[in-house]
Structure formats: structure tokens, C-alpha cells
């Protein structure tokens, strides 16, 4: 089988920025040559060294998936408003922890990232969690997320 030839010229690859070295961050840059619009993407990968998740432990993976769904559901109104401003936020579970991805064409991107991080931290606060557990609306949405997750696993 022959493969089609690569397009000419090849698309440019992002360049790793050295200014982030030694900070625990990795950053890349590539200029949009087609639309020349300032577009940013920020991906955060959240994990813990204190109690590392075992990718083979089904219980922790299911709990992490439910947490990601609950966070996404809680951020739904903010995410909708952000989408109207050509921004997006996505919270997902991975084997190592959570991914938070924000992106878009707007200078308000750091505010959206901050809102997502505040929500994640609020879920880790014992007093904040207790307040959420007492909120009937939150518990109903969490139960709906749990049922949807169970239905998905059954299928």
C-alpha cells in the first residue's frame, strides 16, 4: 500500500519556550499563519504525589470520573457564558488525575482558568464540600451524574 505524499510545505511544529524551564511548567508556541488570530490553549494536568492514583484501581478511577463530571456540571453555566465569548473550558479525568483545558481567542482566558481552579479547590475544602452536600440541587445533579455514569458502564 502506498501512502499519499505529505503536504508541501509541512505545517510548522510548535517550538518549546525555554522561559518556563525549571518552573515545573512546559510551554510551546506556534504562530497561526492562516487566520493570524491570537488564540491560546492552557492545559493543566493535576496529580498528587501524596496519594498517587493507581491506573488499575477501578474504584479510584470511577470516583475520579464522577468528580470530573460533577466539576464540569458545576461549571456548566460559566462554561456556557465563556462559549458565547469564544472561550472554552473542559475538565476531564485521566489515569493520573484531572485535566483542565481552557482555550480561546480572548484576553479573559486567565479569568476562566482561575474560575475552574477555584471550583476544583472548593471541592477539596471540607467545609465547602459539606455545604454542597446540604444543597438539594447539587445532590440531585450529583446523583444524576452517578446514574449516567453507571448506565454508561452497564452498556
N, C-alpha and C positions, 0 to 999 in steps of 0.2 A: 504494500500500500504506500502510495506517495502522499505526502502531506503538502498542503498549499504553501506557497512561499510566504515568508514573513513580510509584513507591510514595510514599505520604504517611505520615508525614514522610520526607524523604530521609535516607538514612544519613549520619551525621556523617563528615566527612573528617578525616584526621589533621592535627594542627597541627605545623608545623615549630618545633622548640625553638631559641631563639636562643643558648642557653648553649654550644652546640657550634661556633658561628661562629668562624672564624679558627683552628680546630684541625685542619682537614683532614677533619673528620667532619661528617656531616649526621644529624640525629636528629629523629624525629617522635613524636608521642604521640596516642593516641586511647583513650578510656575504653570498656571493654566494658560496654554498657548492658544487656545481656541476662543474662549469667551472673555478672557482677561478679567475675570471677576475674582475678588478676594473671597476665597472660600476656605474655611478652616474645619478641621476634624480633630477632636481630642478624644483619645481612648485611654481610660483608666482601668487598670487591672488590679482589683482589690483582693488581697490574700492576707493570711495571718501566719506568722511563724509560731505563735503561742500554741495553737491547736490546729495543725495542718489538716486539711481535708484529705481523706483517702478517696481517690477516684473509684475504688472498688467497693466502697461502703454505700450501699443503696440508701440507707436511712439518711445519711448526711446529704447525699445528692438530691434526694426528694425534698428535704427540708430547705435546701438552698434554692431549688427551683421554685418552691412555694414562696420563699422570701422574695425572690426576684419578681414573681408575679404580683405579690402584694405591694412591693415598691412601685412597680410600673402602674398598677391600678391607682395607688395613692397619687402618683404624679400625672395621672391622666388629664386633669384639667389644665395643669401647667404645660404639659406636652402639646395639648391641642392649641393653646394660645401661642406657643412657640412655633408650631407648624404654620400658623397664619402669618408669622413673620419670617418664613423660610428658614426656620431652625428646627432641629430635631434632637431628641434625647431617647436613648434606649438603654434599658437596664436588663442584663441577661445573666444567667448562671453559667458557670464553666466548671470544669473539674477542680480548679484551684481556688475558686471564689466567685466574685462578681465582676462583670464588665460594665462599665458605664461609658457610653459613647455619646458625645454631643457633636453637632456639626451644623454648618450652615453658612449663610452669606452675610452675617450681621455682626456688628461690633458688640452686641449684647450677649454673645456666646459665653463669656465668663460668668455672667449672672445666671444663666441656665445651668451651667455646670455647678455653680455654688448651690442653687436650689436642689439639685439632685443629690449633692453630697450632704446637705443639711438633712434631707429626708433619710438617707442611709444612716447618718449618725443618730437621728431621732429614733430609729428603730432599735438602735443599740442601747438607748438610755432606758434604765429600768422604770423610772417614773413616767416617762413618755409612753413606754410600752403599756404600762398599767392603765394610763388614761385612754389609750386606743382600745384596749380590751374592754373597757367600760362603755365605749361608744357603740351603740347598737348598729349604726350604719356601717362602721368599719368591720365589726364581727360578721355582719351579713355578707359583705363583699369578700371577706377572707374565706368564709365558708363556701361562697360561690366559686372562688378561685380553687379551693381544695377539691370541690366536686368536679370541676372542669379538668383538673389535673388527674384525678382518679379515673374519670371517663377516658381520658387520653391513654393512660397506662393500660386500662382494660382492653382497649382496641389494639 
